[in-house]
Amino acid sequence: MFKKTLLTMATVAACLGAASVAQAAPVALFNADYRSAGGGSRDSLVFGNRFTMSSSITAIALGLFDRNSDGFVEAHQVGLWNASNGSLLASVSFGPGQAGTLGPGVNAVGLPNSGMRYLDIAGVLLEAGQSYWLAALFPAPLYDFVGDASNVSSSYASGFSGAYSFSNTLIQPGTAYGNALGVNLLLDDGSSNGAGGNSVPEPATLIQVLTLLGALALVRRRRA
């Protein structure tokens, strides 16, 4: 009987312990209004942004603006570079159609029914004070081209500056072009230690676990 009680209590405690872990949703590096978007260029272009991190935090997904949230006409690559040495830290490929997951990064007052579409990457620590490039390849005729963002805001970085390059491959852009913010990235649940997945037990559930453990200790003591 004691063994059965012990097993039951341990199982319940384990389940409650698992349920006690609460993770916040990932957050976008920045938010912006997209009041206009279009396409039509005869050349393939890379469009993106340079930014400088205000705190150290882990990037977990790369994103591309999806007008009307209906997927992409063309395939697109999105890349993240270290601006100081030009090294490519991560990249993803969005296929035509409903690739990736819609998420934050577009303000409600922007284009209607539009959002950022994201694909996961292995965690990349973005270090405070370090500058990075985030850019996407837009093959001609640029049906999915995006530009003219406004009201850019971020709690994690500053110094956003758009740029472009004529290229058929994904490269770090080099010609200044104001706030052409058609790309974004997702950060982990808000921890600034770069570890990612910073989970905190919910207080109420933690109390339940501790109460069960106390009851278990009492039973063992009486049986002794």
N, C-alpha and C positions, 0 to 999 in steps of 0.2 A: 504493500500500500504506500509506504514511504517513497519507494522508487518511482511509483506512478505519479504521486504528487509532485515529486521533485522534477520529473520529466515535463509534466504539464506546466509548472511554473516557469521552467527554463524556456519552454517553447513560447509561452505568452510573452515573456520578457524579451526574447529575441525578436518577435514580431513587432512589439511596441518600439524596440530600439531601432528597427529598420524604418518604421513609420515616422520616427521622431526626426529623421533627417529632412531638413527643409532647404531647398535650393531656390534662389531667386532666378527669374528668367534672365537670359543674356541681354546685354544692353548694346545699343549701337554706338559706335565711336562718335558720331555726330548726327544731328537732325538738321534738315533743311527743307525749304519750300521749293517745289519744282513747278513754277508757274508757266513754263513753256518747255516743249520738247519736240524734236523733229528729226529729220534725216535728209538724205538726198545727195551726199557727196559721192563723187566718182572715184575717190581715193580711200584706201584703207588707212585708218587712223588709230592711234593709241591716245586715249584721253584719261586723265587722272589728276591726282592731287598730292601735294607735299604737305606734311604736317609735323609738328613737334609735340611729343608726349609731355604732359604735365606731371604724370605719375606713372609708375611701373605697373603694368597689368597685362594679362594674357589675351591675345587674339585667338578666337576659336572658329571663326568662319569669315569668308570673304563674300561680299555682296555686290549686286549690280541692279541699278534702277530698272524697274519693270513697269512701263507705262500701261495703264489699264489692268495691271496684274493678270495678264493673259498669256504670259510666256514670251519667248523671244522668237523673232523671225529667223535669225541667224545664230550660228554658234559663236560664243564669246569666251575668251580667256581673261581671267582677272589675276593680277599678281601683286605681291607685297615685297618691297625692296628696302634694304638699309640704305639711306641716302648718303651716308658717309663713305661707303665703299662700293655701292652699287650691287651688292650681293642679293640675289633673289631668295627671299626667306620662305615663301609659300606661293602656290598658285592653284587655281581651280579652272575647270572648263564647263561652261554652261552650254548644253546642247539646245537645239531649237525646241520650242514648246515649253511645257510646264516643268522645267528643271529647277531643282532647289526648293527651298522653303521660304515663304513670305514672312517678313519680320519687320522690326522697327527701323526707323531712320528717315521717314518721310512725315512731315507735319500734316495735320489734318486739313490745313488751309491750302495745301498744294494741289496738284492736279487730281481730279476726282478718281477714286478707285485705283490709285497707283500705290506702289510699294517697292520695297527693296527685297530682292530675292537672294537667298544665301545658300552657300555650300560649305560644309564643314572642312576644317583643316586640322592637322595636328597642332597643338597649342604652340604659339610663338610669343615669347615674352617681349613686349614692347617696353623699352626702358625709358625712365624719366629723363628729359633733356635731350634724348636722341630723336633725330628726324628720320622720317620714312616716306616712301612713295607708295601710293596705291593707285593702280591704273588698270584699264581694260582695253582689249583689242576690239575695235569696231570695223569689221570687214565691209568694203564697198558693196552696195550703195548706202550703207549706214541706216537701215530702216529703224534700228533701235538706238540711234544717237540721242544723247541727252545733254542738256546744258542749261545755262541761265538759272542756276539755283540762287536763292536769297535767304536771308535770316538764318544763316548757319550758326548753330550753337553746339557746344560740346563741354562736358565736365571733365574730359580726360586729355584733351589736346588743344593746341592753338596754332596760329600761323598758317591756316589752310590757304593754299594757293594752287589754282588750276594750271594745267599745262597740257600740251599735246605734241605728238610727233607723227609724221607720215611714215607708216611702217606696215608691212604685211605680217609681221611677227610681234609678239608681246615683248616690248622693251620699256625701259624707264623713260617717260616723256621728258622733253627738254625745252619746248617753246612755251613761254608764259601765255595763259589765256584766261585770266580772271578766275571766277568761281565756277568752273565746269565740274560740278560734283556729282557725277553719275555713278560713282562707286562708293562702297562703304565697307565696314567690317563689324563683326560682333565681338564683344569682350566677354570674359567670363562673368561669374555672378557678382562681381564687385570687389573681390579681394584684391588688394594691391601688392600681394606678395609673390605674384606670378605663378603660384602653384596650381591655380585653377580648381574648380569644384570645391570652394570653401563652404563646407556644410556645417550648419549649427543646429543642434537638437532643439525642438520646440519645448519651452519650459514645462507646459502642462503634461506633455507625454513623458518628459524626463522624470517628473515627479512620480508618475505611475510606475515607471521602471524601477525607481529607487524604492517605492513602497513594496513592490513585489519582491525585490531582493531582500528587503527587511523582513518580510513575512517568511521567506524561505529560510533566512538565518534563524528566525524564531522556531520554526518547525524542527530544524536540525538540532537546535539547542535542547528542545524538549525530548527529542528522540535519543539524545546522547545519554 
